[in-house]
Amino acid sequence: MSKATRWTIDALAPLREHLSAWPAVLPSEVGDPIRPLKIGVHSDLAVLLPDGEAHEVLSRVLRRYTRSTQYPGCPRRSRCRAPRSRRHPGRTGGRGA
């Protein structure tokens, strides 16, 4: 299981000022486990937010968090590390080597 880094905590930081209680599923400090989020978590967290720009902050933060290579199941994580990857041909002896 991946562990939260300083980058992870900083990526989630904009959401802190809009939530009165921090959700247990999100890491709160460096070293906390990064758990997969359930489908529909955006809606679950949105009801905890006041109206206005907080909803845009939530969307932006979740997008950045779930697309990071630290997040479990990130498609970029396996694709970029695959041997003979066409995405990075010179790196591992792929098509352009």
N, CA, C and O atoms as a GROMACS GRO file, in nm:
protein
  388
    1MET      N    1   0.085  -0.118   0.000
    1MET     CA    2   0.000   0.000   0.000
    1MET      C    3   0.089   0.124   0.000
    1MET      O    4   0.188   0.131   0.074
    2SER      N    5   0.054   0.220  -0.082
    2SER     CA    6   0.130   0.345  -0.090
    2SER      C    7   0.111   0.426   0.037
    2SER      O    8   0.009   0.417   0.104
    3LYS      N    9   0.211   0.504   0.067
    3LYS     CA   10   0.207   0.593   0.184
    3LYS      C   11   0.206   0.738   0.136
    3LYS      O   12   0.268   0.770   0.034
    4ALA      N   13   0.138   0.822   0.208
    4ALA     CA   14   0.130   0.964   0.173
    4ALA      C   15   0.266   1.031   0.188
    4ALA      O   16   0.339   1.008   0.284
    5THR      N   17   0.298   1.114   0.090
    5THR     CA   18   0.420   1.194   0.093
    5THR      C   19   0.382   1.339   0.118
    5THR      O   20   0.263   1.371   0.129
    6ARG      N   21   0.479   1.425   0.126
    6ARG     CA   22   0.452   1.568   0.142
    6ARG      C   23   0.370   1.618   0.023
    6ARG      O   24   0.282   1.702   0.040
    7TRP      N   25   0.399   1.566  -0.098
    7TRP     CA   26   0.323   1.607  -0.216
    7TRP      C   27   0.175   1.573  -0.199
    7TRP      O   28   0.089   1.655  -0.231
    8THR      N   29   0.146   1.454  -0.148
    8THR     CA   30   0.008   1.411  -0.128
    8THR      C   31  -0.065   1.505  -0.033
    8THR      O   32  -0.176   1.549  -0.061
    9ILE      N   33  -0.002   1.535   0.079
    9ILE     CA   34  -0.064   1.622   0.179
    9ILE      C   35  -0.086   1.761   0.123
    9ILE      O   36  -0.189   1.824   0.148
   10ASP      N   37   0.012   1.811   0.046
   10ASP     CA   38  -0.002   1.943  -0.015
   10ASP      C   39  -0.111   1.945  -0.121
   10ASP      O   40  -0.181   2.046  -0.136
   11ALA      N   41  -0.127   1.834  -0.194
   11ALA     CA   42  -0.232   1.826  -0.297
   11ALA      C   43  -0.371   1.830  -0.234
   11ALA      O   44  -0.464   1.884  -0.294
   12LEU      N   45  -0.385   1.774  -0.116
   12LEU     CA   46  -0.515   1.772  -0.048
   12LEU      C   47  -0.542   1.898   0.035
   12LEU      O   48  -0.656   1.924   0.075
   13ALA      N   49  -0.439   1.976   0.061
   13ALA     CA   50  -0.449   2.092   0.151
   13ALA      C   51  -0.559   2.192   0.116
   13ALA      O   52  -0.625   2.240   0.208
   14PRO      N   53  -0.583   2.226  -0.011
   14PRO     CA   54  -0.688   2.324  -0.039
   14PRO      C   55  -0.827   2.282   0.010
   14PRO      O   56  -0.913   2.367   0.032
   15LEU      N   57  -0.847   2.153   0.027
   15LEU     CA   58  -0.978   2.103   0.072
   15LEU      C   59  -0.997   2.120   0.223
   15LEU      O   60  -1.110   2.129   0.271
   16ARG      N   61  -0.887   2.125   0.296
   16ARG     CA   62  -0.894   2.135   0.443
   16ARG      C   63  -0.973   2.255   0.493
   16ARG      O   64  -1.048   2.244   0.589
   17GLU      N   65  -0.955   2.368   0.428
   17GLU     CA   66  -1.022   2.489   0.476
   17GLU      C   67  -1.173   2.487   0.453
   17GLU      O   68  -1.246   2.571   0.507
   18HIS      N   69  -1.222   2.392   0.373
   18HIS     CA   70  -1.365   2.385   0.343
   18HIS      C   71  -1.438   2.275   0.420
   18HIS      O   72  -1.561   2.274   0.422
   19LEU      N   73  -1.364   2.183   0.482
   19LEU     CA   74  -1.427   2.074   0.556
   19LEU      C   75  -1.408   2.094   0.706
   19LEU      O   76  -1.297   2.122   0.751
   20SER      N   77  -1.515   2.081   0.780
   20SER     CA   78  -1.504   2.097   0.926
   20SER      C   79  -1.438   1.975   0.990
   20SER      O   80  -1.365   1.988   1.088
   21ALA      N   81  -1.463   1.856   0.934
   21ALA     CA   82  -1.399   1.733   0.983
   21ALA      C   83  -1.331   1.664   0.865
   21ALA      O   84  -1.390   1.652   0.758
   22TRP      N   85  -1.208   1.620   0.885
   22TRP     CA   86  -1.133   1.556   0.777
   22TRP      C   87  -1.179   1.411   0.760
   22TRP      O   88  -1.182   1.337   0.858
   23PRO      N   89  -1.215   1.370   0.638
   23PRO     CA   90  -1.261   1.232   0.615
   23PRO      C   91  -1.150   1.130   0.643
   23PRO      O   92  -1.035   1.150   0.602
   24ALA      N   93  -1.184   1.023   0.710
   24ALA     CA   94  -1.086   0.921   0.749
   24ALA      C   95  -1.023   0.852   0.628
   24ALA      O   96  -0.912   0.800   0.639
   25VAL      N   97  -1.091   0.850   0.514
   25VAL     CA   98  -1.039   0.782   0.397
   25VAL      C   99  -0.923   0.859   0.331
   25VAL      O  100  -0.847   0.801   0.254
   26LEU      N  101  -0.909   0.988   0.362
   26LEU     CA  102  -0.801   1.067   0.305
   26LEU      C  103  -0.685   1.076   0.404
   26LEU      O  104  -0.706   1.092   0.524
   27PRO      N  105  -0.562   1.065   0.354
   27PRO     CA  106  -0.448   1.076   0.446
   27PRO      C  107  -0.439   1.217   0.505
   27PRO      O  108  -0.468   1.315   0.438
   28SER      N  109  -0.401   1.226   0.631
   28SER     CA  110  -0.392   1.356   0.696
   28SER      C  111  -0.249   1.397   0.727
   28SER      O  112  -0.223   1.514   0.757
   29GLU      N  113  -0.155   1.301   0.722
   29GLU     CA  114  -0.015   1.337   0.744
   29GLU      C  115   0.076   1.243   0.665
   29GLU      O  116   0.034   1.136   0.621
   30VAL      N  117   0.199   1.285   0.648
   30VAL     CA  118   0.298   1.206   0.576
   30VAL      C  119   0.311   1.068   0.641
   30VAL      O  120   0.323   1.058   0.763
   31GLY      N  121   0.308   0.964   0.559
   31GLY     CA  122   0.320   0.828   0.609
   31GLY      C  123   0.188   0.756   0.624
   31GLY      O  124   0.186   0.633   0.636
   32ASP      N  125   0.076   0.830   0.623
   32ASP     CA  126  -0.055   0.765   0.630
   32ASP      C  127  -0.077   0.682   0.502
   32ASP      O  128  -0.027   0.719   0.396
   33PRO      N  129  -0.151   0.572   0.512
   33PRO     CA  130  -0.177   0.492   0.392
   33PRO      C  131  -0.267   0.566   0.295
   33PRO      O  132  -0.356   0.642   0.335
   34ILE      N  133  -0.244   0.543   0.167
   34ILE     CA  134  -0.332   0.598   0.063
   34ILE      C  135  -0.427   0.487   0.023
   34ILE      O  136  -0.386   0.386  -0.036
   35ARG      N  137  -0.552   0.506   0.055
   35ARG     CA  138  -0.654   0.405   0.028
   35ARG      C  139  -0.732   0.440  -0.098
   35ARG      O  140  -0.750   0.558  -0.130
   36PRO      N  141  -0.778   0.339  -0.170
   36PRO     CA  142  -0.863   0.367  -0.287
   36PRO      C  143  -0.996   0.428  -0.241
   36PRO      O  144  -1.050   0.389  -0.137
   37LEU      N  145  -1.046   0.520  -0.316
   37LEU     CA  146  -1.174   0.584  -0.284
   37LEU      C  147  -1.287   0.509  -0.352
   37LEU      O  148  -1.270   0.456  -0.461
   38LYS      N  149  -1.400   0.504  -0.287
   38LYS     CA  150  -1.515   0.434  -0.345
   38LYS      C  151  -1.574   0.516  -0.459
   38LYS      O  152  -1.558   0.638  -0.465
   39ILE      N  153  -1.642   0.449  -0.548
   39ILE     CA  154  -1.712   0.518  -0.656
   39ILE      C  155  -1.821   0.603  -0.591
   39ILE      O  156  -1.898   0.554  -0.508
   40GLY      N  157  -1.827   0.728  -0.628
   40GLY     CA  158  -1.927   0.818  -0.572
   40GLY      C  159  -1.879   0.899  -0.454
   40GLY      O  160  -1.958   0.969  -0.392
   41VAL      N  161  -1.750   0.891  -0.420
   41VAL     CA  162  -1.698   0.964  -0.305
   41VAL      C  163  -1.714   1.116  -0.324
   41VAL      O  164  -1.729   1.190  -0.227
   42HIS      N  165  -1.709   1.161  -0.450
   42HIS     CA  166  -1.726   1.304  -0.476
   42HIS      C  167  -1.860   1.352  -0.420
   42HIS      O  168  -1.866   1.456  -0.354
   43SER      N  169  -1.966   1.278  -0.446
   43SER     CA  170  -2.099   1.316  -0.397
   43SER      C  171  -2.105   1.311  -0.245
   43SER      O  172  -2.166   1.398  -0.182
   44ASP      N  173  -2.042   1.211  -0.186
   44ASP     CA  174  -2.041   1.198  -0.040
   44ASP      C  175  -1.971   1.317   0.026
   44ASP      O  176  -2.018   1.368   0.128
   45LEU      N  177  -1.860   1.359  -0.033
   45LEU     CA  178  -1.787   1.473   0.024
   45LEU      C  179  -1.855   1.606  -0.008
   45LEU      O  180  -1.847   1.701   0.070
   46ALA      N  181  -1.921   1.614  -0.123
   46ALA     CA  182  -1.986   1.739  -0.164
   46ALA      C  183  -2.095   1.783  -0.066
   46ALA      O  184  -2.116   1.902  -0.046
   47VAL      N  185  -2.165   1.688  -0.006
   47VAL     CA  186  -2.271   1.724   0.088
   47VAL      C  187  -2.214   1.786   0.216
   47VAL      O  188  -2.287   1.850   0.292
   48LEU      N  189  -2.086   1.766   0.241
   48LEU     CA  190  -2.022   1.822   0.360
   48LEU      C  191  -1.971   1.965   0.339
   48LEU      O  192  -1.926   2.030   0.432
   49LEU      N  193  -1.979   2.011   0.214
   49LEU     CA  194  -1.924   2.142   0.180
   49LEU      C  195  -2.031   2.250   0.173
   49LEU      O  196  -2.146   2.222   0.142
   50PRO      N  197  -1.992   2.374   0.203
   50PRO     CA  198  -2.084   2.485   0.180
   50PRO      C  199  -2.096   2.509   0.030
   50PRO      O  200  -2.011   2.464  -0.047
   51ASP      N  201  -2.200   2.579  -0.011
   51ASP     CA  202  -2.215   2.612  -0.153
   51ASP      C  203  -2.105   2.707  -0.198
   51ASP      O  204  -2.036   2.768  -0.116
   52GLY      N  205  -2.090   2.718  -0.328
   52GLY     CA  206  -1.993   2.812  -0.381
   52GLY      C  207  -1.871   2.744  -0.437
   52GLY      O  208  -1.878   2.632  -0.488
   53GLU      N  209  -1.759   2.812  -0.425
   53GLU     CA  210  -1.635   2.765  -0.487
   53GLU      C  211  -1.579   2.638  -0.423
   53GLU      O  212  -1.491   2.574  -0.482
   54ALA      N  213  -1.626   2.600  -0.307
   54ALA     CA  214  -1.576   2.480  -0.240
   54ALA      C  215  -1.598   2.356  -0.326
   54ALA      O  216  -1.517   2.263  -0.320
   55HIS      N  217  -1.703   2.352  -0.406
   55HIS     CA  218  -1.729   2.237  -0.491
   55HIS      C  219  -1.627   2.228  -0.604
   55HIS      O  220  -1.587   2.118  -0.644
   56GLU      N  221  -1.584   2.342  -0.655
   56GLU     CA  222  -1.479   2.343  -0.757
   56GLU      C  223  -1.347   2.298  -0.695
   56GLU      O  224  -1.270   2.226  -0.758
   57VAL      N  225  -1.321   2.340  -0.573
   57VAL     CA  226  -1.199   2.297  -0.502
   57VAL      C  227  -1.201   2.146  -0.484
   57VAL      O  228  -1.100   2.080  -0.507
   58LEU      N  229  -1.314   2.091  -0.444
   58LEU     CA  230  -1.326   1.947  -0.426
   58LEU      C  231  -1.295   1.873  -0.556
   58LEU      O  232  -1.218   1.777  -0.556
   59SER      N  233  -1.354   1.916  -0.665
   59SER     CA  234  -1.330   1.852  -0.795
   59SER      C  235  -1.183   1.858  -0.833
   59SER      O  236  -1.126   1.758  -0.877
   60ARG      N  237  -1.123   1.973  -0.817
   60ARG     CA  238  -0.982   1.991  -0.854
   60ARG      C  239  -0.890   1.906  -0.767
   60ARG      O  240  -0.797   1.843  -0.818
   61VAL      N  241  -0.915   1.903  -0.637
   61VAL     CA  242  -0.832   1.826  -0.544
   61VAL      C  243  -0.845   1.676  -0.570
   61VAL      O  244  -0.744   1.605  -0.575
   62LEU      N  245  -0.967   1.627  -0.586
   62LEU     CA  246  -0.984   1.483  -0.611
   62LEU      C  247  -0.923   1.442  -0.744
   62LEU      O  248  -0.865   1.334  -0.755
   63ARG      N  249  -0.936   1.526  -0.845
   63ARG     CA  250  -0.876   1.496  -0.975
   63ARG      C  251  -0.725   1.484  -0.963
   63ARG      O  252  -0.665   1.388  -1.013
   64ARG      N  253  -0.663   1.579  -0.896
   64ARG     CA  254  -0.517   1.578  -0.880
   64ARG      C  255  -0.473   1.457  -0.796
   64ARG      O  256  -0.375   1.389  -0.830
   65TYR      N  257  -0.544   1.432  -0.689
   65TYR     CA  258  -0.510   1.321  -0.598
   65TYR      C  259  -0.522   1.185  -0.667
   65TYR      O  260  -0.430   1.104  -0.658
   66THR      N  261  -0.634   1.160  -0.735
   66THR     CA  262  -0.657   1.029  -0.794
   66THR      C  263  -0.578   1.006  -0.922
   66THR      O  264  -0.564   0.891  -0.966
   67ARG      N  265  -0.526   1.110  -0.982
   67ARG     CA  266  -0.444   1.094  -1.103
   67ARG      C  267  -0.295   1.092  -1.073
   67ARG      O  268  -0.213   1.080  -1.164
   68SER      N  269  -0.260   1.103  -0.947
   68SER     CA  270  -0.118   1.098  -0.911
   68SER      C  271  -0.069   0.954  -0.919
   68SER      O  272  -0.148   0.861  -0.907
   69THR      N  273   0.059   0.937  -0.940
   69THR     CA  274   0.114   0.802  -0.949
   69THR      C  275   0.118   0.732  -0.813
   69THR      O  276   0.142   0.612  -0.807
   70GLN      N  277   0.095   0.805  -0.704
   70GLN     CA  278   0.090   0.744  -0.571
   70GLN      C  279  -0.044   0.676  -0.545
   70GLN      O  280  -0.052   0.587  -0.461
   71TYR      N  281  -0.148   0.719  -0.615
   71TYR     CA  282  -0.281   0.667  -0.590
   71TYR      C  283  -0.292   0.522  -0.639
   71TYR      O  284  -0.250   0.492  -0.751
   72PRO      N  285  -0.348   0.432  -0.556
   72PRO     CA  286  -0.362   0.292  -0.597
   72PRO      C  287  -0.449   0.278  -0.722
   72PRO      O  288  -0.556   0.337  -0.731
   73GLY      N  289  -0.401   0.201  -0.817
   73GLY     CA  290  -0.479   0.179  -0.939
   73GLY      C  291  -0.460   0.286  -1.044
   73GLY      O  292  -0.529   0.283  -1.146
   74CYS      N  293  -0.369   0.379  -1.023
   74CYS     CA  294  -0.344   0.483  -1.123
   74CYS      C  295  -0.299   0.416  -1.252
   74CYS      O  296  -0.200   0.344  -1.252
   75PRO      N  297  -0.370   0.439  -1.363
   75PRO     CA  298  -0.332   0.372  -1.488
   75PRO      C  299  -0.192   0.411  -1.536
   75PRO      O  300  -0.124   0.330  -1.599
   76ARG      N  301  -0.149   0.531  -1.507
   76ARG     CA  302  -0.016   0.575  -1.550
   76ARG      C  303   0.093   0.499  -1.477
   76ARG      O  304   0.203   0.480  -1.531
   77ARG      N  305   0.066   0.456  -1.356
   77ARG     CA  306   0.166   0.387  -1.275
   77ARG      C  307   0.216   0.261  -1.345
   77ARG      O  308   0.337   0.242  -1.357
   78SER      N  309   0.127   0.174  -1.392
   78SER     CA  310   0.170   0.049  -1.455
   78SER      C  311   0.213   0.071  -1.599
   78SER      O  312   0.308   0.008  -1.645
   79ARG      N  313   0.147   0.159  -1.670
   79ARG     CA  314   0.178   0.180  -1.811
   79ARG      C  315   0.318   0.237  -1.828
   79ARG      O  316   0.391   0.195  -1.919
   80CYS      N  317   0.357   0.330  -1.744
   80CYS     CA  318   0.488   0.393  -1.759
   80CYS      C  319   0.601   0.304  -1.710
   80CYS      O  320   0.716   0.325  -1.749
   81ARG      N  321   0.573   0.208  -1.627
   81ARG     CA  322   0.678   0.123  -1.573
   81ARG      C  323   0.687  -0.011  -1.646
   81ARG      O  324   0.772  -0.094  -1.614
   82ALA      N  325   0.600  -0.031  -1.743
   82ALA     CA  326   0.599  -0.160  -1.812
   82ALA      C  327   0.724  -0.175  -1.898
   82ALA      O  328   0.764  -0.080  -1.966
   83PRO      N  329   0.787  -0.292  -1.894
   83PRO     CA  330   0.903  -0.314  -1.980
   83PRO      C  331   0.862  -0.306  -2.126
   83PRO      O  332   0.750  -0.343  -2.163
   84ARG      N  333   0.951  -0.259  -2.208
   84ARG     CA  334   0.930  -0.244  -2.352
   84ARG      C  335   0.811  -0.155  -2.382
   84ARG      O  336   0.737  -0.179  -2.478
   85SER      N  337   0.792  -0.055  -2.302
   85SER     CA  338   0.680   0.036  -2.317
   85SER      C  339   0.692   0.118  -2.445
   85SER      O  340   0.799   0.174  -2.472
   86ARG      N  341   0.588   0.126  -2.523
   86ARG     CA  342   0.589   0.209  -2.643
   86ARG      C  343   0.581   0.356  -2.607
   86ARG      O  344   0.619   0.442  -2.687
   87ARG      N  345   0.534   0.384  -2.490
   87ARG     CA  346   0.522   0.523  -2.447
   87ARG      C  347   0.659   0.588  -2.427
   87ARG      O  348   0.675   0.707  -2.450
   88HIS      N  349   0.757   0.509  -2.384
   88HIS     CA  350   0.893   0.557  -2.362
   88HIS      C  351   0.989   0.462  -2.434
   88HIS      O  352   1.060   0.385  -2.369
   89PRO      N  353   0.991   0.465  -2.568
   89PRO     CA  354   1.061   0.361  -2.642
   89PRO      C  355   1.211   0.349  -2.614
   89PRO      O  356   1.261   0.237  -2.609
   90GLY      N  357   1.283   0.456  -2.596
   90GLY     CA  358   1.426   0.446  -2.576
   90GLY      C  359   1.466   0.405  -2.436
   90GLY      O  360   1.579   0.364  -2.413
   91ARG      N  361   1.373   0.415  -2.343
   91ARG     CA  362   1.403   0.392  -2.203
   91ARG      C  363   1.425   0.245  -2.169
   91ARG      O  364   1.514   0.213  -2.090
   92THR      N  365   1.346   0.156  -2.227
   92THR     CA  366   1.356   0.016  -2.187
   92THR      C  367   1.372  -0.078  -2.306
   92THR      O  368   1.336  -0.196  -2.298
   93GLY      N  369   1.426  -0.029  -2.414
   93GLY     CA  370   1.451  -0.117  -2.528
   93GLY      C  371   1.329  -0.139  -2.615
   93GLY      O  372   1.320  -0.240  -2.684
   94GLY      N  373   1.234  -0.047  -2.613
   94GLY     CA  374   1.114  -0.061  -2.693
   94GLY      C  375   1.139  -0.034  -2.840
   94GLY      O  376   1.252  -0.050  -2.887
   95ARG      N  377   1.039   0.004  -2.910
   95ARG     CA  378   1.041   0.020  -3.055
   95ARG      C  379   1.153   0.110  -3.106
   95ARG      O  380   1.211   0.081  -3.211
   96GLY      N  381   1.184   0.218  -3.036
   96GLY     CA  382   1.281   0.314  -3.088
   96GLY      C  383   1.424   0.289  -3.044
   96GLY      O  384   1.511   0.371  -3.073
   97ALA      N  385   1.452   0.180  -2.976
   97ALA     CA  386   1.587   0.156  -2.923
   97ALA      C  387   1.682   0.100  -3.024
   97ALA      O  388   1.798   0.075  -2.993
   0.00000   0.00000   0.00000
